[in-house]
Amino acid sequence: MHRRHAKRRLTKVFVASATVFTLAVMLRPEAPTRADAASLAGASTTVTDSPAPAAAVRFSLARPAQLTAQPLWRPAGDVLKRGKASNTPALAFAPDTRSSERRESLSRWHRIYTYSTKYRIKPELARHIYDAATRAGIEPELGFRLVRVESVFDERAVSSAGALGLTQLMLGTAREFEPNVTRNELLTAEVNLRIGFRYLRGLIREYKGDLKLALLVYNRGPAAVGRALAMGMSPANGYETIVTKGYRGRGTLD
């Protein structure tokens, strides 16, 4: 019985001794290298094991070199930040001219078809009137109104007084703008509208934006309107009222 207890105690002592030995081997500090010795030479911190100066064993501890650790993660705020200075060249995004031209073309044709439907004329004739008016600086709405009253949109219209075409131009008046224009040319939409709208635009400018007076001169001629004004009479004959009924524009685009 006593032998059994003694054997157990010896086993426990042996196991404890083996454990202590194993821990001592694992925790034993390694011998310093030459580089470590050199780094320890300039240390400024002194640690002593005893207050007695003679028996003190001094260990010089060098400050460990500072290592910059790069984390494997970054805060969300840092990820979303964009530095002011960047080596990446900025991309200059110029406006797409083709896209703007396409939108303008679609808008133009939309307005042309709107006028074509409103005045019940072919889209091709509406295009001629719209383009000629804008090139001359006339508001398209006024151009359509003028052509409707003058010729009812008939390219070959000829009045009893000899006025020709869509805007009912006299040959002499047309030759003040284009001296070589012929009678047959005034019966084409492109030539007639170009000269007729230039004439109207000039009259609006001459009479300082007075649209009704300019329309009266266009219809009656400058001589007849001038005589009426000289006599103190109104030159109005109802023409300007018919053209501008319900119209709220100035007549010109500029």
DAWO-V226285 format. One line per field, one symbol per residue. ss: DSSP state (2 for helix, 1 for strand, 0 for the rest). psi: psi as a letter, one per 30 degrees, with the letter a starting at -180 (. if undefined). burial: # if it has 24 or more other C-alpha atoms within 12 Angstrom, else .. Layout:
ss = ???
psi = ???
burial = ???
This chain:
ss = 02222222222222222222222222000000022222222000111000000000001110000000000000022222000000000000000022222222222222222222222000222222222222220102222222222220000001000001000010222220000000222200222222222222222222000022222222220222222222000000002222220000000100
psi = eeeeeeeeeeeeeeeeeeeeeeeeeegkklkkleeeeeffegkfkkkkfkfkfegkjkkkkkkkkkkjkjlflkleeeefkkkekkfkkkkjjkkjeeeeeeeeeeeeeeeefeeeeeghlkeeeeeeeeeeeeefgkkeeeeeeeeeeeghhjegkklffgkkaegikkeeeeffejfgkleeefgkeeeeeeeeeeeeeeeeeeghgjeeeeeeeeefleeeeeeeeegglkfkgfeeeeegjgkglfelf.
burial = ...............................................................................................................##.##..#.#...###########################.######....#########.##........#.####################......##########....#.........#...##..##......##..
